Amino acid sequence: MSVKVYERILQLFEAEGINTIFGIPDPNFVHMFHLAEERGWNVIAPHHEESAGFMAEAVSRMTGKAAVCIGTLGPGVANMAGAMMCALVENSPVIFLGGQRARITEQRVRRGRIQFVKQAALFENSVKYSASIEYADQTDEIIREGLRKALTGTPGPVYIEYPSHVIQEELDVLPPLPPSRYRLVGQSAGADQVAEAVGLLRAAKRPILLVGHGVHTSRAAESVRELAELLAVPVIQTSGGTSYIKGLEDRTFPYGFSPSAVEAVVGSDLCLAIGTELGEPVHYGRGRHWMAGDASRKWILIEQDPTAIGVNRPIDVPLVGDLRAIVPQLVAAMRDTPRTAAPELARLIEQDAARLAELAETAPSGRTPVHPARLIVEATKAFPADGIMVRDGGATTIFGWTYSQAKPHDVIWNQNFGHLGTGLPYAVGASVAEGRTRPVMLISGDSSFQFHIAELETAARLNLPLVSVVAVDYAWGLEVGVYKRTFGQGSLETGVHWSTETRLDKVAEGFGCYGEYVDREEDIAPAIKRAYASGKPGVIHVAVDPKANSEEMPSYDEFRTWYAEGTQ
């Protein structure tokens, strides 16, 4: 068949199950966007290319597939750069397409070229693969190599340049190949390694399951649930893997922030780690809570990248491959001999439930402005069934780790890179990925929320069921706390405060959303309910106590251990 280059690119993405594109089109991309809409794609134009990258990243997390965004040549591509770096650190397979001038213009020895900078080399260290479609007949091989690199080993972003001289060229090509014809799909582990892992699991007296970010981004929760039930073990969440698996909510405990998690880790004699890099927030699996019993504890790691095995800690049985294939292998091997739950599992479940109930009861109450712990309790109690939770902010997120009363099955936040401002774009992308039907709740700090506040218009235009609950202290709350701890009370707090005249609910109304101002805890849940009922995206501006927000962050000493420079 004879097709234009831009149509062939869409065909190649469709073969991977991709049907959504984010970006602000320019002459390089108007043909692609026009045709994508004709073909039934979701074509979403946000207000900033960095937002486009974050939205695409959220789609990849919610679908388990690669996602696509574009950037206009020059400034648009520059705006995408932050999202590229974020996707790299967050291990998100996003295809960043960048427009560019025709090569005849790029290669001339000239000064003063409009909207031009040499782009590909700028991003080589921010992506897994950086390339340019120089000739039309390279389209298939370059797009496929981008997808291959994005989805093989540790997932991550790629950058592909799309110069204007190839846009309208014709290709005579065959129908696109399925993914299994040009890249490794569904790699399983070797039978010997699976047998060895099963032997350790059967022999262990106090095994635990350590579940990370990759379990949720690969959409493998159901098979992990079956494995956890066969093993009859507690499930320990990494800080990046805070989505709860249906059916395992009661036995799932956040590492470091739950006494039940700490007790399970300390007492374990085997850890089966799935979908985690064993990074700093879990102390590389060998420091802090892991130190007790480390000499005798066995480790099984399911890891797609063979070069990651044994880097952060020694591994007894590495299972190299796609967890979507390997977890079912373990399930099949364990199904005939399921384990009986140890008595302490029921006690850990009861202990953690009592902890959450006590936190809800003891979170400081009766204040105006609202204590941030009470905000989290009231907002998460109002979290809708089957909702998607999105987090953003520093102090607000730290309060959320401890005080959240919800156990969402999908949680999106920027854990590895710590990039503030991702929350609203993530919420938009997640809602688009889920067909704009599931309710989304963003809990954010005010400073973070304002990074990409223009995307409220995008949410309103798409009529998304999205409510943003914003903790407002008119400051960079986490950084205010750093000043106080560093220099003492009453010292200068340079650059961390901003106007108390700002009303985010009014801003929301200006973008066509529902807005409501709250400064009493008893009004938080009703305001959230009214926002969802309005039929518009909503913003609840919640005035919070700035002193408490900067000085009373729970589990802050645990959080600081993530940054124990050189000691882990």
C-alpha positions as CSV (number, residue, x, y, z in Angstrom):
1,M,0.0,0.0,0.0
2,S,1.1,3.6,-0.6
3,V,1.0,5.9,2.4
4,K,2.4,9.2,3.5
5,V,5.2,9.0,6.2
6,Y,2.9,10.5,8.9
7,E,0.2,7.9,8.2
8,R,2.8,5.1,8.4
9,I,3.9,6.4,11.8
10,L,0.3,6.2,13.1
11,Q,0.0,2.7,11.6
12,L,3.1,1.5,13.4
13,F,1.8,2.9,16.7
14,E,-1.6,1.3,16.2
15,A,0.1,-2.1,15.9
16,E,1.3,-1.6,19.5
17,G,-2.2,-0.7,20.7
18,I,-1.5,3.0,20.9
19,N,-4.5,5.3,20.1
20,T,-3.8,8.5,22.0
21,I,-1.5,11.4,21.2
22,F,-0.7,14.6,23.2
23,G,0.8,17.8,21.9
24,I,0.4,21.2,20.4
25,P,0.5,20.7,16.6
26,D,2.5,22.9,14.2
27,P,3.1,22.5,10.4
28,N,5.1,19.3,11.0
29,F,2.2,17.6,12.8
30,V,-1.1,19.0,11.5
31,H,-1.3,16.2,8.9
32,M,-0.7,13.6,11.5
33,F,-3.2,15.1,14.0
34,H,-5.9,15.5,11.4
35,L,-5.5,11.9,10.2
36,A,-5.3,10.6,13.8
37,E,-8.6,12.1,14.6
38,E,-10.1,10.6,11.4
39,R,-8.8,7.2,12.5
40,G,-10.5,7.5,15.9
41,W,-7.5,8.4,18.1
42,N,-7.7,10.5,21.2
43,V,-6.0,13.7,20.1
44,I,-5.3,15.9,23.1
45,A,-3.8,19.4,22.9
46,P,-2.8,20.7,26.3
47,H,-1.4,24.1,27.0
48,H,2.3,23.2,27.5
49,E,4.5,20.5,25.9
50,E,5.8,19.4,29.3
51,S,2.2,18.8,30.3
52,A,1.8,16.7,27.1
53,G,4.8,14.5,28.2
54,F,3.3,14.0,31.7
55,M,-0.1,13.2,30.3
56,A,1.5,10.6,27.9
57,E,3.4,9.2,30.9
58,A,0.1,8.7,32.8
59,V,-1.4,6.9,29.8
60,S,1.6,4.5,29.7
61,R,1.1,3.8,33.5
62,M,-2.6,3.2,33.1
63,T,-2.4,1.0,30.0
64,G,0.9,-0.9,30.3
65,K,1.8,0.2,26.8
66,A,4.0,2.9,25.3
67,A,2.5,6.3,24.9
68,V,3.1,9.2,22.5
69,C,3.5,13.0,22.6
70,I,4.9,15.6,20.2
71,G,6.7,18.8,20.4
72,T,6.9,21.7,18.0
73,L,10.4,22.2,16.6
74,G,12.6,24.4,18.7
75,P,10.7,25.8,21.7
76,G,8.1,23.0,21.8
77,V,10.8,20.3,21.9
78,A,12.6,22.4,24.6
79,N,9.4,22.4,26.7
80,M,9.3,18.6,26.4
81,A,12.8,18.2,27.9
82,G,11.7,18.1,31.5
83,A,9.1,15.4,30.8
84,M,11.7,13.4,29.0
85,M,14.0,13.4,32.0
86,C,11.1,12.6,34.3
87,A,10.0,9.6,32.1
88,L,13.6,8.3,32.1
89,V,13.8,8.3,35.9
90,E,10.3,7.1,36.4
91,N,10.9,4.2,33.9
92,S,8.0,5.3,31.6
93,P,8.0,4.2,27.9
94,V,7.0,7.5,26.3
95,I,7.8,8.1,22.6
96,F,8.6,11.8,22.2
97,L,8.3,13.0,18.6
98,G,10.0,16.3,17.8
99,G,9.5,18.4,14.8
100,Q,12.5,19.9,12.9
101,R,13.4,22.1,10.0
102,A,14.2,20.3,6.7
103,R,17.8,19.0,6.6
104,I,18.7,21.3,3.7
105,T,18.1,24.2,6.1
106,E,19.8,22.6,9.1
107,Q,23.0,21.8,7.2
108,R,23.5,25.2,5.6
109,V,26.1,27.4,7.1
110,R,23.8,30.3,8.1
111,R,23.0,32.5,11.1
112,G,19.6,33.6,12.3
113,R,17.6,30.6,11.4
114,I,14.0,30.8,12.8
115,Q,12.7,28.5,15.5
116,F,15.8,26.3,15.1
117,V,18.3,24.5,17.3
118,K,20.0,21.2,16.8
119,Q,17.9,19.0,19.0
120,A,18.7,15.2,18.8
121,A,22.1,15.5,20.5
122,L,20.6,17.5,23.4
123,F,18.5,14.6,24.6
124,E,20.8,11.7,24.2
125,N,21.4,11.5,28.0
126,S,17.7,11.9,28.8
127,V,16.3,9.1,26.7
128,K,17.1,5.4,25.9
129,Y,17.3,6.2,22.2
130,S,17.6,9.4,20.1
131,A,17.2,9.2,16.3
132,S,16.0,11.1,13.3
133,I,14.0,9.9,10.3
134,E,16.4,11.3,7.7
135,Y,14.8,9.4,4.7
136,A,11.3,8.2,4.3
137,D,12.2,4.6,3.9
138,Q,13.7,4.6,7.4
139,T,10.4,5.2,9.0
140,D,9.6,1.6,9.9
141,E,13.0,0.8,11.3
142,I,13.4,3.9,13.4
143,I,9.9,3.8,14.9
144,R,10.2,0.1,15.6
145,E,13.7,0.6,17.1
146,G,12.2,3.4,19.3
147,L,9.4,1.1,20.5
148,R,11.9,-1.8,21.0
149,K,14.2,0.4,23.1
150,A,11.3,1.9,25.1
151,L,9.9,-1.5,26.0
152,T,12.9,-3.7,26.3
153,G,14.7,-4.1,29.6
154,T,14.0,-1.3,32.0
155,P,11.2,0.7,30.2
156,G,12.0,4.3,29.4
157,P,11.5,7.2,26.9
158,V,12.9,7.7,23.4
159,Y,13.2,10.8,21.2
160,I,12.5,10.6,17.5
161,E,12.9,13.6,15.3
162,Y,10.6,14.1,12.4
163,P,12.1,16.7,9.9
164,S,9.8,18.6,7.6
165,H,11.4,17.3,4.4
166,V,10.0,13.8,5.0
167,I,6.4,14.6,6.0
168,Q,4.7,14.4,2.6
169,E,6.9,11.6,1.1
170,E,5.2,8.5,0.0
171,L,6.0,4.9,1.1
172,D,5.1,1.6,-0.5
173,V,4.9,-0.7,2.4
174,L,3.3,-3.9,3.7
175,P,0.8,-3.9,6.6
176,P,2.6,-3.2,10.0
177,L,4.1,-6.2,11.7
178,P,2.7,-7.2,15.1
179,P,5.1,-6.4,18.0
180,S,6.2,-10.1,18.5
181,R,7.7,-10.0,14.9
182,Y,10.2,-7.3,15.7
183,R,10.8,-7.2,19.5
184,L,10.9,-9.6,22.4
185,V,7.5,-9.9,23.9
186,G,6.5,-11.7,27.1
187,Q,9.9,-13.1,28.0
188,S,9.5,-15.9,30.6
189,A,12.1,-17.2,33.1
190,G,14.0,-20.4,32.6
191,A,12.5,-23.6,34.1
192,D,15.5,-24.2,36.3
193,Q,15.3,-20.7,37.8
194,V,11.6,-21.0,38.4
195,A,12.0,-24.4,40.1
196,E,14.8,-23.0,42.3
197,A,12.6,-20.0,43.3
198,V,9.6,-22.2,44.1
199,G,11.8,-24.4,46.2
200,L,12.9,-21.4,48.3
201,L,9.3,-20.2,48.6
202,R,8.1,-23.5,49.8
203,A,10.9,-23.8,52.3
204,A,10.5,-20.3,53.7
205,K,8.8,-19.8,57.1
206,R,8.2,-16.1,56.9
207,P,8.3,-14.9,53.3
208,I,7.1,-11.5,52.1
209,L,6.1,-10.0,48.8
210,L,7.7,-6.6,48.0
211,V,5.6,-5.0,45.3
212,G,6.9,-2.0,43.3
213,H,5.9,0.5,40.7
214,G,6.3,-2.0,37.8
215,V,3.5,-4.2,39.0
216,H,1.0,-1.4,38.4
217,T,2.4,0.1,35.3
218,S,2.5,-3.3,33.7
219,R,-1.1,-3.9,34.7
220,A,-0.2,-7.2,36.3
221,A,-2.1,-6.9,39.5
222,E,-4.4,-9.8,39.0
223,S,-1.7,-12.4,38.6
224,V,0.2,-10.9,41.6
225,R,-2.9,-11.2,43.7
226,E,-3.2,-14.9,42.8
227,L,0.5,-15.4,43.8
228,A,0.2,-13.5,47.1
229,E,-2.9,-15.6,48.0
230,L,-1.1,-18.9,47.2
231,L,1.9,-17.8,49.2
232,A,-0.4,-16.5,52.0
233,V,2.1,-13.7,52.7
234,P,2.0,-10.0,53.7
235,V,2.5,-7.6,50.8
236,I,4.9,-4.7,51.3
237,Q,4.5,-1.7,49.1
238,T,7.4,0.4,47.9
239,S,6.8,4.1,48.0
240,G,6.5,4.0,44.2
241,G,4.1,1.1,44.2
242,T,1.3,2.4,46.4
243,S,-1.6,1.2,44.3
244,Y,-3.5,-1.5,46.2
245,I,-4.3,-4.8,44.5
246,K,-7.9,-5.8,44.6
247,G,-8.4,-8.5,47.1
248,L,-5.1,-7.8,48.9
249,E,-6.0,-4.4,50.5
250,D,-6.0,-5.7,54.1
251,R,-2.7,-7.5,54.0
252,T,-0.8,-4.7,52.1
253,F,1.4,-2.4,54.2
254,P,3.5,0.6,53.1
255,Y,7.2,0.1,53.6
256,G,8.7,2.3,56.3
257,F,5.4,4.1,57.2
258,S,3.5,1.1,58.7
259,P,4.7,-0.7,61.8
260,S,3.2,-3.9,60.3
261,A,5.4,-3.4,57.2
262,V,8.5,-2.9,59.4
263,E,7.7,-5.9,61.5
264,A,7.1,-8.1,58.5
265,V,10.3,-7.0,56.9
266,V,12.5,-7.4,60.0
267,G,11.0,-10.9,60.6
268,S,11.2,-12.2,57.0
269,D,13.4,-15.0,55.9
270,L,12.7,-14.5,52.2
271,C,11.7,-11.6,50.0
272,L,10.2,-12.0,46.6
273,A,10.6,-8.6,44.9
274,I,8.4,-7.8,41.9
275,G,8.5,-4.6,39.8
276,T,11.0,-2.7,41.9
277,E,14.5,-1.4,41.4
278,L,15.3,-1.9,45.1
279,G,16.2,1.8,45.2
280,E,16.9,4.3,47.9
281,P,13.4,4.5,49.3
282,V,13.6,0.8,50.2
283,H,17.2,1.3,51.4
284,Y,18.5,-0.9,48.5
285,G,16.9,-3.9,50.3
286,R,19.9,-4.1,52.6
287,G,19.9,-1.0,54.9
288,R,17.8,0.2,57.8
289,H,14.8,-2.2,58.3
290,W,16.5,-4.9,56.2
291,M,19.6,-5.1,58.3
292,A,18.2,-7.4,60.9
293,G,18.3,-10.9,59.4
294,D,20.1,-9.8,56.3
295,A,22.7,-12.5,56.5
296,S,20.1,-15.3,56.4
297,R,17.3,-13.7,54.3
298,K,16.9,-15.1,50.8
299,W,16.0,-12.9,47.8
300,I,14.1,-13.7,44.6
301,L,14.0,-10.8,42.2
302,I,11.8,-10.6,39.0
303,E,13.6,-8.2,36.8
304,Q,13.4,-7.4,33.1
305,D,16.9,-5.9,32.8
306,P,19.6,-8.6,33.3
307,T,22.2,-5.9,34.0
308,A,20.2,-4.8,37.1
309,I,20.6,-8.1,38.8
310,G,22.8,-7.9,41.9
311,V,23.6,-4.2,41.5
312,N,21.9,-2.8,44.6
313,R,22.1,-6.0,46.6
314,P,23.0,-9.7,46.1
315,I,20.2,-11.8,44.7
316,D,19.8,-15.6,45.4
317,V,17.5,-16.4,42.5
318,P,17.1,-13.9,39.6
319,L,14.1,-14.4,37.4
320,V,14.9,-12.4,34.3
321,G,12.1,-11.4,32.0
322,D,8.7,-9.8,31.9
323,L,6.8,-10.0,35.2
324,R,3.6,-10.4,33.2
325,A,5.0,-13.8,32.0
326,I,7.0,-14.8,35.1
327,V,4.4,-14.3,37.8
328,P,2.0,-16.7,36.1
329,Q,4.9,-19.2,35.9
330,L,5.2,-19.0,39.7
331,V,1.4,-19.2,40.1
332,A,1.3,-22.4,38.0
333,A,4.1,-23.9,40.0
334,M,2.6,-23.1,43.4
335,R,-1.0,-23.8,42.6
336,D,-0.9,-27.5,43.7
337,T,0.9,-26.7,47.0
338,P,-0.4,-23.4,48.4
339,R,1.0,-22.3,51.7
340,T,-0.9,-21.8,54.9
341,A,-0.9,-18.3,56.3
342,A,1.2,-17.9,59.4
343,P,-0.7,-16.7,62.4
344,E,1.2,-13.4,62.5
345,L,-0.4,-12.4,59.1
346,A,-3.9,-12.0,60.8
347,R,-2.2,-10.1,63.6
348,L,-0.4,-7.7,61.2
349,I,-3.7,-7.1,59.4
350,E,-5.5,-6.3,62.6
351,Q,-2.6,-4.1,63.8
352,D,-2.5,-2.0,60.6
353,A,-6.3,-1.6,60.6
354,A,-6.1,-0.3,64.1
355,R,-3.3,2.1,63.1
356,L,-5.4,3.6,60.3
357,A,-8.4,3.9,62.6
358,E,-6.4,5.6,65.3
359,L,-4.9,8.0,62.8
360,A,-8.3,9.0,61.6
361,E,-9.4,9.5,65.2
362,T,-6.3,11.4,66.4
363,A,-5.5,13.7,63.4
364,P,-5.7,17.2,64.8
365,S,-9.2,18.5,64.6
366,G,-11.2,21.6,65.1
367,R,-8.8,24.1,63.5
368,T,-9.3,26.9,61.1
369,P,-7.3,26.8,58.8
370,V,-7.5,23.0,58.7
371,H,-4.6,20.9,59.9
372,P,-3.1,19.1,56.9
373,A,-3.4,15.7,58.5
374,R,-7.1,16.2,59.0
375,L,-7.4,17.4,55.4
376,I,-5.9,14.0,54.2
377,V,-8.2,12.0,56.5
378,E,-11.4,13.8,55.3
379,A,-10.4,13.9,51.7
380,T,-9.4,10.3,51.5
381,K,-12.5,9.2,53.3
382,A,-14.5,10.8,50.5
383,F,-12.4,9.1,47.8
384,P,-14.8,7.5,45.4
385,A,-15.1,3.8,44.8
386,D,-13.0,2.6,41.9
387,G,-11.4,6.1,41.7
388,I,-7.9,6.9,40.5
389,M,-5.7,8.7,43.0
390,V,-3.1,11.2,41.9
391,R,-0.6,12.9,44.2
392,D,1.5,16.0,43.9
393,G,3.5,18.2,46.3
394,G,6.0,17.9,49.0
395,A,4.5,18.3,52.5
396,T,1.0,17.3,51.3
397,T,2.3,14.0,49.9
398,I,4.2,13.3,53.1
399,F,1.1,13.8,55.2
400,G,-0.7,11.5,52.7
401,W,1.6,8.6,53.2
402,T,0.7,8.4,56.9
403,Y,-2.9,9.6,57.1
404,S,-4.6,8.3,54.0
405,Q,-7.7,6.3,54.7
406,A,-8.2,5.2,51.1
407,K,-6.8,2.1,49.4
408,P,-7.0,3.1,45.7
409,H,-6.3,0.4,43.1
410,D,-4.6,3.0,40.9
411,V,-2.2,5.6,42.3
412,I,0.0,7.9,40.2
413,W,2.6,10.2,41.5
414,N,6.2,11.2,40.7
415,Q,8.2,9.2,43.2
416,N,11.6,8.6,41.7
417,F,12.3,12.0,40.1
418,G,10.4,14.1,42.6
419,H,9.2,16.4,39.9
420,L,6.6,18.8,41.3
421,G,3.8,20.0,39.0
422,T,3.1,16.6,37.4
423,G,-0.2,16.1,39.3
424,L,-2.7,17.9,37.1
425,P,-1.3,16.6,33.8
426,Y,-1.1,13.1,35.3
427,A,-4.7,13.3,36.3
428,V,-5.8,14.4,32.8
429,G,-3.8,11.7,31.1
430,A,-5.0,9.0,33.5
431,S,-8.6,10.0,32.9
432,V,-8.2,10.0,29.1
433,A,-6.6,6.5,29.3
434,E,-9.6,5.2,31.3
435,G,-12.1,6.5,28.8
436,R,-13.0,9.6,30.9
437,T,-15.4,7.6,33.1
438,R,-13.7,6.7,36.3
439,P,-13.5,9.4,39.0
440,V,-10.1,10.9,39.5
441,M,-9.0,12.7,42.7
442,L,-5.8,14.8,42.7
443,I,-4.5,15.7,46.2
444,S,-1.9,18.4,45.8
445,G,-0.1,21.2,47.5
446,D,-0.8,24.7,46.2
447,S,2.7,25.4,44.9
448,S,2.8,22.2,42.8
449,F,-0.8,22.8,41.5
450,Q,0.2,26.1,40.0
451,F,2.9,24.7,37.7
452,H,0.5,23.6,35.0
453,I,-2.7,25.2,36.3
454,A,-3.7,26.1,32.7
455,E,-4.5,22.4,32.2
456,L,-7.7,23.0,34.1
457,E,-9.0,24.3,30.8
458,T,-8.0,21.0,29.2
459,A,-9.9,19.1,31.9
460,A,-12.9,21.3,31.4
461,R,-12.8,21.0,27.6
462,L,-12.7,17.2,27.9
463,N,-15.3,17.3,30.7
464,L,-13.2,15.0,32.9
465,P,-14.6,13.6,36.2
466,L,-11.6,15.1,38.0
467,V,-11.6,16.8,41.4
468,S,-8.5,18.5,42.7
469,V,-8.2,18.9,46.5
470,V,-5.5,21.5,47.0
471,A,-3.9,22.2,50.4
472,V,-3.2,25.9,50.4
473,D,-0.7,27.4,52.8
474,Y,0.5,30.1,50.3
475,A,4.1,28.7,50.6
476,W,6.5,26.0,49.6
477,G,5.6,24.1,52.8
478,L,8.3,21.5,52.7
479,E,11.0,24.1,52.1
480,V,9.7,26.3,54.9
481,G,10.3,23.4,57.2
482,V,13.8,23.0,55.8
483,Y,14.6,26.7,56.6
484,K,13.3,26.2,60.2
485,R,15.3,23.1,60.8
486,T,18.4,24.6,59.2
487,F,18.4,28.1,60.7
488,G,15.8,27.9,63.5
489,Q,12.5,29.6,64.2
490,G,12.2,33.2,63.1
491,S,15.0,33.1,60.5
492,L,14.6,34.4,57.0
493,E,12.6,32.1,54.8
494,T,13.7,33.5,51.5
495,G,11.7,32.7,48.4
496,V,9.2,30.3,49.8
497,H,6.1,32.4,50.4
498,W,3.7,33.9,47.9
499,S,0.5,35.9,47.8
500,T,-2.3,35.1,50.3
501,E,-4.7,36.8,47.9
502,T,-4.7,33.8,45.5
503,R,-8.0,31.9,45.3
504,L,-7.6,28.7,43.4
505,D,-11.4,28.1,43.5
506,K,-12.0,31.3,41.6
507,V,-9.2,30.5,39.1
508,A,-10.9,27.2,38.5
509,E,-14.2,28.9,37.8
510,G,-12.4,31.1,35.3
511,F,-11.4,28.0,33.4
512,G,-14.9,26.7,33.3
513,C,-14.5,24.3,36.3
514,Y,-16.4,24.0,39.6
515,G,-14.6,25.8,42.4
516,E,-15.2,25.8,46.2
517,Y,-13.3,27.4,49.1
518,V,-13.1,25.4,52.4
519,D,-11.5,26.3,55.7
520,R,-13.3,23.9,58.0
521,E,-12.7,20.2,58.1
522,E,-16.4,19.2,58.2
523,D,-16.9,21.0,54.9
524,I,-14.2,19.0,52.9
525,A,-16.2,15.9,52.1
526,P,-19.4,17.7,51.2
527,A,-17.4,20.0,48.9
528,I,-15.8,17.0,47.2
529,K,-19.2,15.4,46.7
530,R,-20.7,18.6,45.3
531,A,-17.7,18.9,42.9
532,Y,-18.2,15.5,41.4
533,A,-22.0,16.1,41.2
534,S,-21.5,19.3,39.3
535,G,-20.6,17.5,36.1
536,K,-17.5,19.6,35.8
537,P,-13.9,19.2,36.8
538,G,-13.6,20.6,40.3
539,V,-11.1,22.4,42.5
540,I,-11.5,22.5,46.3
541,H,-9.3,25.2,47.8
542,V,-8.6,24.0,51.3
543,A,-6.9,26.6,53.6
544,V,-4.4,24.6,55.8
545,D,-2.4,25.6,58.8
546,P,1.0,26.8,57.5
547,K,2.8,26.2,60.8
548,A,1.6,22.6,61.0
549,N,2.2,22.1,57.3
550,S,5.9,23.0,57.7
551,E,6.6,21.6,61.2
552,E,4.4,18.6,61.9
553,M,5.0,16.3,58.9
554,P,4.6,12.8,60.1
555,S,7.3,10.1,59.5
556,Y,9.6,12.8,58.3
557,D,12.6,11.1,60.0
558,E,11.8,8.0,57.9
559,F,11.5,10.0,54.7
560,R,14.9,11.6,55.4
561,T,16.6,8.2,55.4
562,W,16.0,8.0,51.6
563,Y,18.7,10.6,51.3
564,A,21.3,9.1,53.7
565,E,24.1,10.1,51.5
566,G,26.8,7.4,51.1
567,T,25.5,5.3,53.9
568,Q,23.3,2.8,52.0
